[in-house]
Amino acid sequence: MVAFADTSFLFAVYGNDAHTPVALSWLRETGQKVYISELADFELCNALRFVEFAGRLASGDAARFLAQ
């Protein structure tokens, strides 16, 4: 099976929201490769930058997460 991550899943992994524990648990338990489309990558970049701008992430966190 091929797993493609959508933006909400990726945000849960990197953005530390209410769904983060479940998303991280799924990643650990499955050990499956997760593919990310260019669109999902673009949307995640925008979402992380927005929450940083809104003050829900510390300054510089968006760039740090995206560099991983």
Backbone as CSV, one residue per row, in Angstrom:
resi,resn,N_x,N_y,N_z,CA_x,CA_y,CA_z,C_x,C_y,C_z
1,MET,0.845,-1.177,0.000,0.000,0.000,0.000,0.897,1.248,0.000
2,VAL,0.477,2.249,-0.723,1.183,3.524,-0.786,0.394,4.541,0.024
3,ALA,1.091,5.240,0.922,0.430,6.234,1.761,0.904,7.628,1.364
4,PHE,-0.041,8.461,0.971,0.241,9.873,0.696,-0.347,10.696,1.832
5,ALA,0.458,11.580,2.378,0.003,12.410,3.490,-0.672,13.668,2.969
6,ASP,-1.822,13.982,3.534,-2.457,15.252,3.183,-1.948,16.331,4.148
7,THR,-2.331,17.552,3.878,-1.811,18.678,4.641,-2.209,18.607,6.111
8,SER,-3.407,18.163,6.410,-3.832,18.118,7.814,-2.997,17.108,8.607
9,PHE,-2.657,15.984,7.986,-1.802,15.002,8.657,-0.408,15.573,8.865
10,LEU,0.145,16.181,7.839,1.482,16.765,7.943,1.522,17.864,8.991
11,PHE,0.473,18.678,9.038,0.431,19.738,10.046,0.375,19.144,11.449
12,ALA,-0.354,18.047,11.600,-0.405,17.388,12.908,0.986,16.902,13.321
13,VAL,1.768,16.428,12.366,3.111,15.949,12.670,4.038,17.104,13.028
14,TYR,4.010,18.183,12.246,4.967,19.276,12.425,4.424,20.473,13.200
15,GLY,3.117,20.685,13.191,2.553,21.893,13.764,2.135,21.811,15.206
16,ASN,2.224,20.624,15.792,1.887,20.449,17.207,0.470,20.921,17.518
17,ASP,-0.506,20.225,16.931,-1.906,20.557,17.214,-2.561,19.422,18.003
18,ALA,-3.867,19.445,18.115,-4.595,18.453,18.916,-4.429,17.033,18.384
19,HIS,-4.110,16.880,17.100,-4.002,15.556,16.487,-2.566,15.035,16.440
20,THR,-1.624,15.799,16.956,-0.216,15.416,16.893,0.068,14.055,17.542
21,PRO,-0.426,13.770,18.741,-0.118,12.468,19.347,-0.578,11.278,18.488
22,VAL,-1.750,11.387,17.893,-2.265,10.294,17.057,-1.439,10.154,15.784
23,ALA,-1.091,11.273,15.154,-0.307,11.234,13.922,1.072,10.636,14.180
24,LEU,1.734,11.066,15.249,3.055,10.534,15.561,2.987,9.059,15.930
25,SER,1.951,8.683,16.643,1.763,7.274,16.996,1.591,6.421,15.747
26,TRP,0.796,6.890,14.796,0.584,6.143,13.556,1.906,5.979,12.803
27,LEU,2.695,7.034,12.736,3.987,6.959,12.051,4.900,5.924,12.712
28,ARG,4.959,5.935,14.043,5.808,4.985,14.765,5.321,3.551,14.591
29,GLU,4.025,3.351,14.696,3.471,1.994,14.664,3.545,1.357,13.287
30,THR,3.318,2.119,12.242,3.290,1.519,10.911,4.674,1.347,10.315
31,GLY,5.566,2.272,10.582,6.892,2.217,9.981,6.858,2.321,8.467
32,GLN,5.739,2.739,7.950,5.521,2.822,6.501,6.057,4.140,5.946
33,LYS,6.574,4.085,4.731,6.974,5.320,4.069,5.736,6.141,3.759
34,VAL,5.850,7.423,3.959,4.742,8.327,3.665,5.223,9.293,2.588
35,TYR,4.489,9.337,1.510,4.844,10.216,0.397,4.104,11.541,0.528
36,ILE,4.772,12.589,0.087,4.208,13.934,0.171,4.191,14.543,-1.217
37,SER,3.018,14.955,-1.663,2.908,15.589,-2.978,3.455,17.012,-2.909
38,GLU,3.759,17.555,-4.058,4.236,18.945,-4.096,3.175,19.899,-3.565
39,LEU,1.912,19.613,-3.858,0.833,20.471,-3.366,0.753,20.422,-1.844
40,ALA,0.822,19.224,-1.256,0.766,19.108,0.202,1.964,19.808,0.844
41,ASP,3.122,19.692,0.219,4.312,20.375,0.728,4.112,21.894,0.697
42,PHE,3.597,22.398,-0.396,3.322,23.831,-0.537,2.321,24.302,0.510
43,GLU,1.236,23.541,0.674,0.205,23.914,1.649,0.747,23.871,3.077
44,LEU,1.583,22.878,3.381,2.160,22.791,4.722,3.056,23.993,5.003
45,CYS,3.866,24.375,4.034,4.727,25.555,4.205,3.889,26.783,4.544
46,ASN,2.816,26.985,3.801,1.949,28.132,4.051,1.275,28.046,5.418
47,ALA,0.809,26.867,5.788,0.129,26.696,7.076,1.084,26.965,8.240
48,LEU,2.303,26.445,8.150,3.264,26.669,9.227,3.654,28.137,9.343
49,ARG,3.844,28.769,8.209,4.189,30.194,8.243,3.045,31.028,8.805
50,PHE,1.803,30.639,8.470,0.649,31.371,8.983,0.542,31.261,10.496
51,VAL,0.672,30.037,11.042,0.530,29.904,12.494,1.702,30.562,13.229
52,GLU,2.868,30.608,12.581,3.976,31.349,13.175,3.649,32.844,13.199
53,PHE,3.126,33.355,12.087,2.723,34.759,12.009,1.653,35.085,13.052
54,ALA,0.726,34.145,13.261,-0.358,34.348,14.223,0.099,34.182,15.674
55,GLY,1.351,33.778,15.870,1.876,33.649,17.217,1.648,32.307,17.863
56,ARG,1.173,31.329,17.114,0.933,29.999,17.670,2.150,29.093,17.568
57,LEU,3.168,29.531,16.844,4.479,28.880,16.809,5.515,29.942,17.148
58,ALA,6.584,29.524,17.782,7.659,30.463,18.103,8.338,30.933,16.816
59,SER,8.875,32.123,16.855,9.565,32.682,15.706,10.704,31.755,15.283
60,GLY,10.733,31.422,14.012,11.762,30.546,13.469,11.390,29.079,13.434
61,ASP,10.310,28.688,14.127,9.915,27.275,14.141,9.497,26.781,12.764
62,ALA,8.783,27.593,12.011,8.333,27.158,10.681,9.535,26.802,9.816
63,ALA,10.537,27.652,9.786,11.733,27.379,8.977,12.459,26.143,9.489
64,ARG,12.509,25.979,10.804,13.187,24.813,11.383,12.480,23.526,11.006
65,PHE,11.138,23.507,11.087,10.368,22.322,10.723,10.532,22.006,9.240
66,LEU,10.490,23.033,8.418,10.574,22.823,6.972,11.954,22.358,6.533
67,ALA,12.970,22.640,7.319,14.327,22.210,6.974,14.545,20.723,7.256
68,GLN,13.656,20.110,8.005,13.813,18.676,8.354,13.539,17.793,7.174
